[in-house]
Amino acid sequence: MHQTLPENLRRNAGCLTITLALLGSIYYSIVPLMVKQWYDASTYSHGFLVPVIAGGGFHEFAGLAVFGLALALLIGCSILLRGRRR
């Protein structure tokens, strides 16, 4: 059975909420600095386009198992946090 993106998001709303909360708690101090750099330095001004371009292909990932994405995010976050402690 093939699910559409809205059905998939509704079914996995809890996992998506946890994932977004995790990302927000990790990157809350970094994002404003990135946006400031994108705005101030013309070399990095393309940074504003990256989320728009990357978001265009999101529907291709809708069929992936959410558990696999959550596991990859958890591993990535643990590596990031481990690096901050050193």
Sine and cosine of phi, psi and omega as CSV:
sin_phi,cos_phi,sin_psi,cos_psi,sin_omega,cos_omega
0.00,0.00,0.79,-0.61,-0.01,-1.00
-0.99,-0.12,0.81,-0.59,-0.01,-1.00
-0.98,-0.18,0.58,-0.82,0.10,-0.99
-0.98,0.18,0.24,-0.97,-0.04,-1.00
-0.85,0.53,-0.75,0.67,0.02,-1.00
-0.87,0.50,-0.62,0.78,0.03,-1.00
-0.90,0.43,-0.67,0.74,0.00,-1.00
-0.90,0.43,-0.65,0.76,0.02,-1.00
-0.92,0.39,-0.66,0.75,0.03,-1.00
-0.89,0.45,-0.66,0.75,-0.04,-1.00
-0.92,0.40,-0.53,0.85,-0.08,-1.00
-0.92,-0.39,0.48,0.88,-0.06,-1.00
-0.87,0.49,-0.64,0.77,0.00,-1.00
-0.89,0.45,-0.72,0.69,0.00,-1.00
-0.91,0.41,-0.64,0.77,0.03,-1.00
-0.90,0.44,-0.65,0.76,0.02,-1.00
-0.89,0.45,-0.71,0.70,0.02,-1.00
-0.89,0.45,-0.67,0.74,0.00,-1.00
-0.89,0.46,-0.72,0.69,0.01,-1.00
-0.91,0.42,-0.61,0.79,0.04,-1.00
-0.91,0.42,-0.66,0.75,0.05,-1.00
-0.89,0.46,-0.75,0.67,0.01,-1.00
-0.88,0.47,-0.68,0.73,0.01,-1.00
-0.89,0.46,-0.65,0.76,-0.02,-1.00
-0.94,0.33,-0.46,0.89,0.00,-1.00
-0.99,0.11,-0.66,0.75,-0.14,-0.99
-0.98,-0.21,0.14,0.99,-0.07,-1.00
-0.87,0.49,-0.50,0.86,-0.02,-1.00
-1.00,-0.01,-0.28,0.96,-0.07,-1.00
-1.00,0.01,-0.63,0.77,-0.10,-1.00
-0.85,0.53,-0.72,0.69,0.02,-1.00
-0.86,0.50,-0.60,0.80,0.03,-1.00
-0.92,0.39,-0.64,0.77,0.03,-1.00
-0.90,0.43,-0.71,0.70,-0.01,-1.00
-0.89,0.45,-0.64,0.77,0.04,-1.00
-0.89,0.46,-0.67,0.74,0.01,-1.00
-0.92,0.39,-0.64,0.77,0.04,-1.00
-0.88,0.48,-0.63,0.78,-0.05,-1.00
-0.96,0.26,-0.67,0.74,-0.10,-1.00
-0.98,0.19,-0.62,0.79,-0.09,-1.00
-0.97,-0.25,0.86,-0.51,-0.03,-1.00
-0.90,0.43,-0.40,0.92,0.03,-1.00
-0.89,0.46,-0.55,0.84,-0.07,-1.00
-0.96,-0.28,0.20,0.98,-0.07,-1.00
-0.90,0.44,-0.33,0.94,0.04,-1.00
-0.93,0.36,-0.20,0.98,0.01,-1.00
-0.84,0.54,-0.48,0.87,0.03,-1.00
-0.92,0.39,-0.45,0.89,-0.04,-1.00
-1.00,0.09,-0.36,0.93,-0.09,-1.00
-0.84,0.54,-0.76,0.65,0.02,-1.00
-0.88,0.47,-0.57,0.82,-0.01,-1.00
-0.92,0.39,-0.72,0.69,-0.01,-1.00
-0.93,0.37,-0.70,0.72,-0.01,-1.00
-0.91,0.41,-0.60,0.80,0.01,-1.00
-0.92,0.39,-0.37,0.93,0.00,-1.00
-0.91,0.41,-0.45,0.89,-0.01,-1.00
-0.99,-0.14,0.19,0.98,-0.08,-1.00
-0.88,0.48,-0.57,0.82,-0.05,-1.00
-0.88,0.47,-0.39,0.92,0.03,-1.00
-0.94,0.35,-0.45,0.89,-0.04,-1.00
-1.00,-0.06,-0.04,1.00,-0.07,-1.00
-0.88,0.47,-0.50,0.87,-0.03,-1.00
-0.99,0.14,-0.16,0.99,0.00,-1.00
-0.93,0.36,0.47,-0.88,0.03,-1.00
-0.92,0.38,0.78,-0.62,-0.02,-1.00
-0.90,0.43,-0.55,0.83,0.02,-1.00
-0.87,0.50,-0.68,0.73,0.01,-1.00
-0.90,0.44,-0.65,0.76,0.04,-1.00
-0.91,0.40,-0.67,0.74,0.02,-1.00
-0.91,0.42,-0.63,0.78,0.03,-1.00
-0.91,0.42,-0.69,0.72,0.03,-1.00
-0.89,0.46,-0.65,0.76,0.03,-1.00
-0.91,0.42,-0.67,0.74,0.01,-1.00
-0.89,0.46,-0.68,0.73,0.03,-1.00
-0.90,0.43,-0.71,0.71,0.02,-1.00
-0.88,0.47,-0.67,0.74,0.01,-1.00
-0.91,0.42,-0.64,0.77,0.00,-1.00
-0.92,0.39,-0.59,0.80,0.07,-1.00
-0.91,0.41,-0.68,0.73,0.01,-1.00
-0.89,0.46,-0.73,0.69,-0.01,-1.00
-0.92,0.40,-0.60,0.80,0.03,-1.00
-0.90,0.43,-0.62,0.78,0.03,-1.00
-0.92,0.39,-0.53,0.85,0.01,-1.00
-0.95,0.32,-0.45,0.89,-0.05,-1.00
-0.98,0.22,-0.34,0.94,-0.04,-1.00
-0.99,0.15,0.00,0.00,0.00,0.00
